[in-house]
Amino acid sequence: MTGPQAPAAGRETYRKPRAPSRGVPLALLVPAMLGLAFLLVPLLALLLRAPWSDLPGQLTSPAVWEALRLSLFCATTATALSMVVGVPLAWLLARTEFPGRGLVRALVTLPLVLPPVVGGVALLLALGRNGVVGQWLDAWFGVTLPFTTTGVVLAETFVAMPFLVISVEGTLRAADPRYEEAATTLGASRFTAFRRVTLPLIAPGIAAGAVLAWARALGEFGATITFAGNFPGRTQTMPLAVYLALQNDPAAAIALSLVLLTVSIAVLAGLRDRWMRTA
């Protein structure tokens, strides 16, 4: 009998990974619970103080319904506009090489960190009646964008489109480009390959980005009130109505806040499967 042989040179021995410890250090548990409470207590307070008995009447009042209708219309239109220009922009960033691509990507994502009110001021200086572009729109076509429903859509698109671009660009980078290359070698044009091959592959990423953009547009406040104002029936969306109602009718403000909270929860629930797959 010979003793146990040493493992061959260059061969790694398999070691079963050690199971993580189930104990939670108190130094981590306490701040974690404090952070969780900080995030959940305000939401619970909103639910506890909600006028549930008066809620149907609040939600069916003309002012609340008008703000809700306008918010849904503007957020949906802003999302559609973001998809029309955002998906090609994401493809450009993910599939092509050009000088300054990193700078372009940084500028595209800038509205994510830019204070919304600053975005509203920038839109006003660019598209206002005396703006860099707006003065020509007014002189040539008689088009005035600020303080209109179209201005609400543009303000929401400005702050929401980066969410779509980032989501679609990440999906494009994860997708195998060889499918597009195979389609082009078979005679398809670059646009046909994008339409028939790439779009079906990245459809989940587009859907997730569209949902995020829609939710962001629905909750936009700063850029909207700066660029479009707060006119009931024309530019007063739900966040603006909440701000105004909080001063005069707190019950209506809580009712509108509950609507926005419900939408946010629905968005999280809809994206849960995608997050679980990528985790």
C-alpha positions, -999 to 999 in steps of 0.1 A, spaced: 0 0 0 13 34 -9 4 66 9 -19 92 -7 -4 107 -37 2 144 -40 -20 161 -66 -5 164 -100 14 196 -108 -8 224 -121 -40 206 -110 -61 226 -86 -79 207 -58 -116 213 -54 -127 228 -22 -163 231 -13 -172 268 -7 -177 277 28 -213 285 36 -219 321 46 -224 328 82 -261 332 91 -254 356 120 -259 393 114 -235 416 132 -253 441 154 -232 469 140 -248 463 106 -282 453 117 -290 485 136 -282 509 109 -299 487 83 -331 487 104 -329 525 108 -325 529 71 -355 506 64 -376 525 89 -366 558 74 -378 547 40 -410 529 51 -424 551 80 -433 581 57 -451 557 33 -469 541 62 -479 575 76 -494 584 42 -515 552 43 -525 557 80 -535 594 75 -553 588 42 -590 599 43 -602 565 31 -639 573 36 -636 605 15 -612 590 -10 -638 582 -37 -652 617 -36 -617 632 -37 -606 611 -67 -638 619 -87 -637 657 -81 -632 676 -114 -599 692 -104 -583 659 -94 -597 640 -124 -584 667 -147 -549 665 -133 -550 627 -134 -561 627 -171 -535 653 -181 -508 634 -162 -516 601 -179 -518 617 -213 -485 637 -210 -466 608 -194 -477 584 -221 -469 609 -249 -435 616 -234 -427 579 -232 -437 574 -268 -415 603 -279 -387 589 -258 -390 556 -275 -390 571 -310 -357 590 -305 -343 571 -275 -340 536 -289 -320 548 -320 -298 568 -297 -292 538 -275 -283 517 -306 -259 544 -317 -241 544 -283 -240 506 -281 -232 495 -316 -211 522 -332 -177 538 -326 -173 575 -331 -151 602 -316 -165 616 -283 -189 587 -277 -181 588 -240 -189 625 -238 -222 620 -257 -231 592 -232 -223 615 -203 -245 643 -218 -273 618 -224 -273 607 -188 -268 643 -174 -306 648 -168 -305 619 -143 -284 640 -119 -293 675 -130 -318 692 -107 -351 692 -126 -357 729 -121 -323 735 -138 -336 714 -167 -367 735 -168 -346 767 -170 -324 752 -198 -356 742 -217 -369 778 -213 -337 793 -226 -336 769 -255 -373 766 -265 -388 797 -250 -402 825 -271 -369 843 -269 -348 811 -267 -320 799 -289 -344 777 -309 -378 789 -297 -374 824 -313 -372 808 -347 -401 785 -340 -422 815 -330 -410 836 -360 -413 810 -387 -442 788 -376 -459 808 -348 -452 779 -324 -449 787 -287 -440 758 -264 -437 772 -228 -468 771 -206 -486 747 -229 -495 710 -227 -468 704 -254 -443 721 -230 -453 696 -203 -446 667 -227 -412 681 -236 -402 687 -200 -412 652 -191 -394 638 -221 -362 656 -211 -361 641 -177 -374 606 -185 -357 597 -218 -323 589 -201 -339 561 -182 -350 545 -215 -317 551 -232 -297 535 -203 -320 505 -202 -319 498 -239 -282 504 -243 -275 479 -215 -297 454 -232 -280 460 -266 -246 455 -251 -257 422 -236 -273 410 -269 -250 390 -292 -242 412 -323 -235 382 -344 -272 378 -352 -272 412 -368 -240 404 -387 -255 372 -399 -286 390 -412 -264 416 -431 -244 388 -447 -276 373 -460 -284 405 -478 -304 425 -452 -297 462 -449 -285 475 -415 -319 490 -408 -337 458 -418 -314 438 -395 -322 462 -367 -360 460 -373 -363 423 -379 -335 409 -356 -324 434 -330 -357 448 -319 -372 414 -310 -340 406 -291 -341 438 -270 -379 440 -266 -377 432 -228 -352 460 -223 -372 484 -243 -403 475 -223 -385 479 -190 -370 513 -200 -404 525 -212 -420 517 -179 -393 535 -160 -395 565 -183 -433 565 -180 -431 564 -142 -405 592 -141 -425 613 -164 -456 608 -143 -438 621 -112 -420 650 -128 -424 683 -110 -394 708 -112 -389 710 -150 -426 710 -156 -435 739 -133 -405 759 -146 -410 754 -183 -448 748 -185 -462 765 -155 -491 754 -133 -523 761 -152 -553 738 -143 -566 718 -172 -536 727 -194 -503 721 -176 -512 711 -140 -502 675 -137 -507 654 -106 -474 664 -88 -482 700 -93 -518 694 -81 -504 677 -50 -482 707 -43 -511 732 -47 -536 711 -28 -513 707 1 -518 744 8 -556 745 5 -570 710 6 -547 684 23 -572 656 18 -570 661 -20 -532 662 -17 -532 628 1 -556 613 -24 -533 623 -53 -503 611 -34 -519 577 -30 -525 575 -67 -488 582 -74 -478 557 -48 -500 530 -64 -485 537 -97 -450 534 -83 -458 501 -67 -472 488 -99 -441 498 -117 -419 480 -92 -441 449 -94 -439 449 -132 -401 451 -133 -396 426 -105 -392 396 -128 -366 415 -149 -346 425 -119 -347 389 -106 -334 376 -139 -305 400 -139 -296 396 -102 
